[in-house]
Amino acid sequence: PENLFGFANVTPLVHKDGLPKEGADALDAVSAKLDTKTLLELDAQVQLEKKDPLDVAKAWLKSAGLA
């Protein structure tokens, strides 16, 4: 139905044996700070403000102390 959106849960899919510890640590750090409210704000920057997704992601990572 129109205007019906589900939860914005991000789930990374990786092969466990192929992901180094540093990669798992990075995913855990992002998961700890990226909540639904923030994800929706980032999405609005891309969808509504037409900002580049890579620029939005880089800015958020920096603001969250992850870059």
C-alpha positions in Angstrom: 0.0 0.0 0.0 1.0 3.6 -0.6 3.1 5.2 2.1 3.6 1.9 4.0 7.2 1.3 4.9 8.7 -1.5 7.0 11.5 -1.2 9.5 14.8 -0.1 8.2 17.0 -2.9 9.5 20.3 -3.2 7.8 21.8 -6.7 7.8 25.2 -7.2 6.2 25.6 -10.6 4.5 29.1 -11.9 4.3 30.8 -15.3 4.3 32.0 -15.7 7.8 35.3 -17.4 6.9 36.1 -14.8 4.3 35.7 -11.8 6.6 38.8 -10.7 8.5 38.4 -9.7 12.2 38.9 -6.0 11.2 36.0 -6.3 8.8 33.8 -7.8 11.5 34.9 -5.1 14.0 34.0 -2.4 11.4 30.6 -3.8 10.8 30.0 -4.1 14.6 31.1 -0.4 15.1 28.6 0.8 12.4 25.8 -1.4 13.7 26.3 0.1 17.2 25.8 3.6 16.0 23.4 3.3 13.0 19.9 3.4 14.3 16.6 3.7 12.4 16.3 7.4 12.9 19.8 8.1 11.6 19.3 5.7 8.7 16.1 7.6 7.7 17.9 10.9 7.9 20.7 9.6 5.7 18.2 8.2 3.2 16.4 11.6 3.1 19.6 13.3 2.2 20.0 10.9 -0.8 16.4 10.6 -1.9 15.1 14.1 -1.2 18.1 16.4 -1.3 19.7 14.4 -4.2 23.1 14.2 -2.4 25.6 11.6 -3.5 25.2 8.4 -1.4 29.0 8.0 -1.0 29.3 11.6 0.2 26.5 11.1 2.7 28.0 7.9 4.0 31.5 9.4 4.3 30.1 12.4 6.2 28.1 10.2 8.6 31.1 7.9 9.2 33.2 11.0 10.1 30.5 12.5 12.3 30.1 9.1 14.1 33.9 8.9 14.7 34.3 5.9 12.4 36.4 7.5 9.7 
